[in-house]
């Protein structure tokens, strides 16, 4: 009798867990099509954007690498020194 109840409870638990996995939504589901929508709106706003062959201006790759390395080294030093203030807080001082 006891094993029959245990098997019934385990079976019910397995079915409920399986159905739980089918009912959840993910961030992918919630944002499905957002990139396509954004691209379409961009093309409507500026249909001639693809005709300009100039590269996008920004930071050079070597400079970006140096900034990234400096940031990571600074974070390690701050952590070792026991300084728990954020970079934003340090800039405000």
Legacy VTK file of the C-alpha trace (Angstrom):
# vtk DataFile Version 3.0
C-alpha trace
ASCII
DATASET POLYDATA
POINTS 93 float
0.000 0.000 0.000
2.779 2.395 0.949
4.718 1.789 -2.284
1.565 2.336 -4.340
1.057 5.756 -2.736
4.739 6.614 -3.212
4.576 5.667 -6.886
1.406 7.717 -7.298
3.023 10.749 -5.673
6.159 10.368 -7.793
4.064 10.028 -10.932
2.031 13.104 -10.064
5.209 15.029 -9.295
6.780 14.022 -12.612
3.698 15.060 -14.590
3.460 18.395 -12.781
7.156 19.149 -13.362
6.851 18.239 -17.029
3.845 20.503 -17.473
5.583 23.312 -15.581
8.374 23.350 -18.166
5.850 23.861 -20.945
4.141 26.851 -19.363
7.078 29.133 -18.609
8.063 31.987 -20.876
11.572 33.182 -21.479
13.021 36.612 -22.250
13.471 35.370 -25.806
9.741 34.783 -26.095
8.956 38.186 -24.634
11.284 40.006 -27.033
10.691 37.880 -30.107
10.876 40.055 -33.218
12.229 43.157 -31.451
15.413 43.266 -33.574
13.431 42.963 -36.790
11.025 45.657 -35.631
13.905 47.969 -34.727
15.625 47.413 -38.085
12.390 48.105 -39.943
11.807 51.322 -38.001
15.391 52.394 -38.723
14.916 51.810 -42.444
11.694 53.794 -42.406
13.344 56.659 -40.526
16.381 56.803 -42.848
15.931 54.839 -46.079
19.222 56.183 -47.524
21.399 54.999 -44.621
22.938 52.121 -46.591
24.096 54.373 -49.412
26.776 56.027 -47.241
29.939 53.887 -47.410
31.863 55.768 -44.707
32.908 53.612 -41.761
31.365 54.190 -38.379
33.496 56.486 -36.256
34.555 55.291 -32.866
37.454 54.228 -30.747
40.427 52.521 -32.416
40.879 48.856 -31.553
44.231 49.393 -29.814
42.806 52.211 -27.704
39.787 50.126 -26.753
42.092 47.273 -25.706
44.160 49.638 -23.530
41.041 51.058 -21.884
39.719 47.577 -21.177
42.998 46.383 -19.689
43.273 49.499 -17.517
39.711 49.033 -16.293
40.290 45.406 -15.319
43.582 46.169 -13.578
41.967 49.048 -11.701
39.134 46.788 -10.558
41.644 44.239 -9.222
43.553 46.945 -7.317
40.387 48.431 -5.861
39.252 45.007 -4.708
42.607 44.213 -3.112
42.752 47.574 -1.341
39.335 46.960 0.183
37.886 49.961 -1.639
34.261 49.104 -2.322
33.289 52.380 -3.995
32.143 52.298 -7.570
33.929 54.059 -10.393
31.016 56.514 -10.615
31.370 57.374 -6.931
35.111 57.929 -7.421
34.439 60.313 -10.301
31.973 62.331 -8.243
34.557 62.970 -5.481
LINES 1 94
93 0 1 2 3 4 5 6 7 8 9 10 11 12 13 14 15 16 17 18 19 20 21 22 23 24 25 26 27 28 29 30 31 32 33 34 35 36 37 38 39 40 41 42 43 44 45 46 47 48 49 50 51 52 53 54 55 56 57 58 59 60 61 62 63 64 65 66 67 68 69 70 71 72 73 74 75 76 77 78 79 80 81 82 83 84 85 86 87 88 89 90 91 92
